[in-house]
Amino acid sequence: MTDFLSIFLNVVLPVFGIVIIGYLIGGRLELQARTLSRAAYYVFVPAYIFQAVGSSNIALDDTLKMIGFIILAQTLAAVTAGLVGRLLGRTREMIAAYIMVAVFANVGNYGIAVIHFRFGDPALAPATIYYVVMSIVQFVIGIGAAGWARGGGRGALGNLFKTPAILAVIPAILVSSSGVTVPLVLSRMIGLLAGAMIPTMLFTLGLQLLEQKKIHFSSDVLLASSIRLLAAPALAFIVAIPFSLPHYQYAAGILQIAMPTAIMATIVAKENNIAPDFINASVLFSILTSLVTLPFIMMLF
């Protein structure tokens, strides 16, 4: 119990505290989540990815193993959610919603911050690589599920590979693999912008939660969130065994898989009219429940 309280107070609460600040004062200051999220999307996130990946020294074979591990773990989480929805006799729309709740994990602001506080700087590079790969996988699976339920979604999927975060990976890998030194003036600018990503995105998450409407909890919300918070990391523990990843890469991967459902699931749900109220409730429920589940999972490392 002492370990749980220590992790909760020193690792999870500092991260969630910024979310709470955004939620509490966003309305009073008349702030809009869209403005901050767009700044993060186009500026802070690409800078952070370039800095983290570009300065990493992870071997290529380990990077490939990390990618294989996280793709397999995410895919199994999606399959599990789809099977549960089908066994319960849910509609195609609800099955797709189950899958979206299961695969859209908050691996950027929430995940990276928690992993950093728990394991320090050595875990930042693998956590960022997982963030990039999981972002791609969750869009492919999530939008694919929405297309299966509604028809369409190809245009959104094609735009995925035009996003600034994904585009920043290419020069970052080139810098990391070639040993090229980034000019000091540019390096310092990127460092300042990168440092703004996590607090900005956490604060924005609070604003986004404030803007969510029609929150109705149900047994479906509980079950889908349980797949995201419990079943997905349990599967990841098993999947990680044959990959034999080093400690920080292993731990960062498990924790990224264990993150609550991201607000992005709500955005995709609204765009495709896939049970948006259900996914709204699942996002909020999983975020609040993760305050308990994440410390327990972190006690295992």
C-alpha positions in Angstrom: 0.0 0.0 0.0 2.9 2.3 0.7 4.3 1.7 -2.8 0.9 2.5 -4.3 0.6 5.8 -2.4 4.1 6.8 -3.3 3.6 6.1 -7.0 0.2 7.8 -7.0 1.4 10.9 -5.2 4.8 11.3 -6.9 4.1 9.9 -10.4 0.5 10.0 -11.4 -0.9 13.0 -9.4 1.6 15.6 -10.7 0.5 14.6 -14.2 -3.2 14.5 -13.5 -2.9 17.7 -11.5 -2.2 19.7 -14.6 -5.2 18.2 -16.3 -7.3 19.2 -13.3 -6.0 22.8 -13.5 -7.0 23.0 -17.1 -10.4 21.7 -16.3 -11.0 24.1 -13.4 -9.8 27.3 -14.8 -10.3 26.8 -18.5 -13.9 28.0 -18.4 -13.2 30.9 -16.2 -10.5 32.2 -18.5 -12.7 31.4 -21.6 -9.9 29.3 -23.1 -10.5 27.1 -26.1 -9.0 23.6 -26.3 -8.8 23.9 -30.1 -6.3 26.7 -30.0 -3.9 25.0 -27.7 -4.3 21.6 -29.3 -3.5 23.0 -32.7 -0.3 24.7 -31.4 0.7 21.4 -29.8 -0.2 19.4 -33.0 1.7 21.6 -35.4 4.6 22.9 -33.3 5.3 21.3 -29.9 4.7 17.7 -30.7 7.0 17.6 -33.8 9.7 19.4 -31.9 9.4 16.9 -29.0 9.6 13.9 -31.3 12.5 15.3 -33.3 14.4 16.0 -30.0 13.6 12.6 -28.3 14.1 10.4 -31.3 17.0 12.4 -32.8 19.0 12.2 -29.6 18.3 8.5 -28.9 20.9 5.8 -29.1 18.6 2.8 -29.3 20.0 0.1 -31.6 18.1 -0.6 -34.8 17.3 -4.2 -33.9 15.8 -3.1 -30.6 13.8 -0.4 -32.4 12.4 -3.0 -34.8 11.5 -5.3 -31.9 9.8 -2.5 -30.1 7.7 -1.8 -33.2 6.8 -5.4 -33.7 5.8 -5.8 -30.0 3.6 -2.7 -29.9 1.8 -3.4 -33.2 1.0 -7.0 -32.1 -0.1 -5.8 -28.6 -2.4 -3.1 -30.1 -3.8 -5.5 -32.7 -4.6 -8.1 -30.0 -6.4 -5.4 -27.9 -8.5 -4.5 -30.9 -9.4 -8.1 -31.7 -10.3 -8.7 -28.0 -12.6 -5.7 -28.0 -14.2 -6.7 -31.3 -14.8 -10.3 -30.0 -16.3 -9.1 -26.8 -18.7 -6.7 -28.6 -19.7 -9.5 -31.0 -20.2 -12.1 -28.2 -22.5 -9.5 -26.4 -24.5 -9.2 -29.6 -23.8 -5.5 -30.1 -24.4 -3.7 -33.3 -21.6 -3.0 -35.9 -21.5 0.6 -34.6 -21.0 -0.5 -31.0 -18.4 -3.1 -31.9 -16.5 -0.5 -33.8 -16.8 1.8 -30.7 -15.5 -0.9 -28.5 -12.5 -1.3 -30.8 -11.9 2.5 -30.8 -12.0 2.7 -27.0 -9.5 -0.2 -26.8 -6.9 1.1 -29.3 -6.9 4.9 -28.8 -4.6 5.2 -25.8 -3.4 8.5 -24.4 0.2 7.8 -25.1 1.4 11.3 -25.8 0.8 13.8 -23.0 -0.3 11.4 -20.3 1.8 8.4 -21.2 5.1 10.1 -21.8 4.8 12.3 -18.6 4.0 9.3 -16.4 6.8 7.2 -17.8 9.3 10.0 -17.4 8.4 10.5 -13.8 8.5 6.8 -13.1 11.7 5.8 -15.0 13.5 9.1 -15.8 15.3 10.2 -18.9 16.4 6.8 -20.2 12.8 5.8 -20.8 11.9 8.9 -22.8 13.2 7.7 -26.2 11.4 4.3 -26.1 8.2 6.0 -24.8 8.4 8.4 -27.7 8.9 5.7 -30.3 6.0 3.8 -28.9 3.9 7.0 -29.0 4.6 7.5 -32.7 4.0 3.8 -33.7 0.9 3.5 -31.5 -0.5 6.7 -33.1 -0.2 5.2 -36.5 -1.6 1.8 -35.5 -4.6 3.3 -33.6 -5.6 5.5 -36.5 -5.3 2.6 -38.9 -7.4 0.3 -36.7 -9.8 2.9 -35.4 -10.6 4.5 -38.7 -10.7 1.1 -40.3 -13.3 0.0 -37.7 -15.3 3.1 -38.3 -15.2 2.5 -42.0 -16.4 -1.1 -41.5 -19.3 0.2 -39.4 -20.2 3.2 -41.6 -18.4 2.8 -44.9 -15.7 5.3 -45.9 -12.9 6.7 -43.8 -10.2 6.3 -46.4 -9.5 10.1 -46.7 -8.9 10.4 -43.0 -6.5 7.4 -43.1 -4.6 8.9 -46.0 -4.1 12.2 -44.1 -2.5 10.3 -41.2 0.9 10.2 -43.0 0.7 14.0 -43.6 0.6 14.8 -39.9 3.5 16.9 -38.5 4.3 14.3 -35.8 4.8 11.5 -38.3 6.7 13.7 -40.7 9.1 14.7 -37.8 10.2 11.1 -37.4 12.1 10.9 -40.7 14.6 13.7 -40.1 14.9 12.6 -36.5 15.9 9.1 -37.5 18.4 10.5 -40.0 20.0 12.6 -37.4 20.1 9.8 -34.9 21.6 7.2 -37.3 24.0 9.5 -39.1 25.4 11.3 -36.0 24.9 14.7 -37.7 25.1 17.6 -35.2 22.2 19.9 -35.3 23.3 23.6 -35.3 23.2 25.0 -31.7 20.7 27.8 -32.5 18.3 25.3 -34.0 18.9 22.8 -31.3 18.0 25.3 -28.6 14.9 26.4 -30.4 13.7 22.8 -30.7 14.5 22.1 -27.1 12.4 25.0 -25.9 9.5 24.1 -28.0 9.8 20.4 -27.1 9.7 21.3 -23.4 6.4 23.0 -23.9 4.7 19.9 -25.3 3.8 17.9 -22.2 2.4 20.7 -20.0 0.5 22.2 -22.9 -1.1 18.9 -23.9 -2.0 18.0 -20.3 -3.6 21.4 -19.7 -5.4 21.0 -23.1 -6.7 17.6 -22.0 -8.4 19.3 -19.0 -10.0 21.8 -21.4 -11.1 19.0 -23.7 -12.7 17.1 -20.7 -14.5 20.4 -19.8 -16.0 20.6 -23.3 -17.3 17.0 -23.2 -21.1 16.8 -23.0 -23.7 14.0 -22.5 -21.7 11.8 -20.2 -23.7 8.7 -19.4 -22.0 5.7 -17.8 -23.1 2.2 -18.5 -22.0 -1.5 -18.3 -20.7 -1.1 -21.8 -18.5 1.8 -20.7 -17.2 -0.3 -17.8 -16.4 -3.2 -20.0 -14.8 -1.3 -22.9 -12.7 0.7 -20.4 -11.6 -2.5 -18.7 -10.3 -3.9 -22.0 -8.3 -0.6 -22.4 -6.9 -0.5 -18.9 -6.6 -4.1 -17.8 -6.9 -6.6 -20.7 -4.6 -4.6 -23.1 -1.7 -4.4 -20.6 -2.2 -8.0 -19.6 -1.9 -9.1 -23.2 1.1 -6.9 -23.6 2.9 -8.6 -20.7 2.5 -11.9 -22.6 3.3 -10.6 -26.0 6.5 -8.9 -24.7 8.1 -12.2 -23.6 9.4 -13.5 -26.9 10.8 -10.0 -27.9 13.2 -10.0 -24.9 13.3 -6.2 -24.7 15.7 -4.3 -22.4 14.1 -3.1 -19.1 13.2 0.5 -20.1 11.9 -0.5 -23.5 9.8 -3.3 -22.0 8.4 -1.1 -19.1 7.7 1.9 -21.3 5.8 -0.3 -23.8 3.7 -2.0 -21.1 2.8 1.4 -19.5 1.9 3.0 -22.9 -0.4 0.1 -23.6 -2.0 0.7 -20.1 -2.9 4.3 -20.7 -6.5 5.4 -20.7 -8.5 6.1 -23.8 -7.5 9.3 -25.6 -9.7 12.3 -26.5 -8.8 11.5 -30.1 -11.2 8.6 -30.0 -14.0 11.1 -29.4 -12.9 13.2 -32.3 -12.8 10.2 -34.7 -16.2 9.0 -33.3 -17.8 12.4 -34.0 -16.4 12.6 -37.5 -17.7 9.1 -38.4 -20.9 9.2 -36.1 -19.8 6.1 -34.2 -21.5 6.1 -30.8 -19.9 9.5 -29.7 -21.8 9.6 -26.4 -20.6 6.2 -25.4 -17.0 7.0 -26.4 -17.2 10.3 -24.5 -18.2 8.5 -21.4 -15.5 5.8 -21.9 -12.8 8.5 -22.2 -13.7 10.2 -19.0 -14.3 6.9 -17.1 -11.0 5.4 -18.2 -9.0 8.6 -17.4 -10.4 8.6 -13.8 -10.0 4.9 -13.3 -6.4 5.0 -14.5 -5.6 6.9 -11.3 -6.0 3.5 -9.6 -4.9 1.1 -12.3 -1.7 2.8 -13.4 0.0 2.8 -9.9 -0.8 -0.9 -9.5 0.8 -1.7 -12.9 3.8 0.5 -12.1 4.4 -1.5 -8.9 5.3 -4.5 -11.1 8.4 -2.8 -12.4 
